[in-house]
Amino acid sequence: MTASFEGLSTSDALELLSTGELTPVGRLTEASNATLYCTVSAPGGAEAGCVYKPVAGERPLWDFPDGTLAGRELSAFAVSDALGWDIVPPTVHRDGPFGEGMVQLWIDGDTSVDLVELARDTLHPGLRRMAVFDAVINNSDRKIGHLLPIPTGHLYGCDHGVSFAEEYKLRTVLWQWQGEPLADDALAGLAALEGRLRDPDSPVAGELRRHLTEPEAYAVLRRVELLRHHGVHPFPSPDWPAVPWPPV
């Protein structure tokens, strides 16, 4: 892991998120589940902003088991890390002021970027990798507002709690490559990910076992196999809405 966040390495960020003191600052009221902006600080002086989503604040959903969204966010980070694409910011599962939940490093997005225009881009390599990542995790809620571009040009994504369903439920605003051949970097990343998923001792395999059901974890491997076999970006399902609502 090589990404850094204002001088904070990924490994240091994970340590800070896991062991630092969480202090709630405010609530993100547009989120459908309880989502708090917090600071996390260590005795040595390191401090960062973060998002804290307590399991107790998860809204029940008809198509996902209760109390599992935080674990799916952790699984998304594990897959992103195994791919080496740094799509999901450092994310941990820990106790907090309102019980256990997901804690993720806050990313200050580049406000000069038009997110609607970005979501329609066909040439942005990071956006195209994100479309492949979403196919792997079966993301059912990739909205425009979940894109987090930063001034360096790197693109992060957030809100992956409604992912990893066993049934195909891909809903995204990133359909511009459907049916097109996967890029070489995507094929290389998928090959590496498949090897790690097949290794029961790999970190990503362990995280998926910890947070997903056995059929859901197997479905991740199967989706990677299918993407590599067909070598193209997937098409929308005729049985499931292709774009989340609202798309922003």
Secondary structure, 3 states (H helix, E strand, C coil): CCCEECCEEHHHHHHHHHHCEEEEEEECCCCCCCCEEEEEECCCCCEEEEEEEEHHHCCCCCCCCCCCHHHHHHHHHHHHHHHCCCCCCCEEEECCCCCCEEEEECCCCCCCCCHHHHHCCCCCHHHHHHHHHHHHHCCCCECHHHEEECCCCCEEECCCCCCCCCCCCCCECCCCCCCCECCHHHHHHHHHHHHHHHCCCCHHHHHHHHHCCHHHHHHHHHHHHHHHHHCECCCCCCCCCCCCCCCC
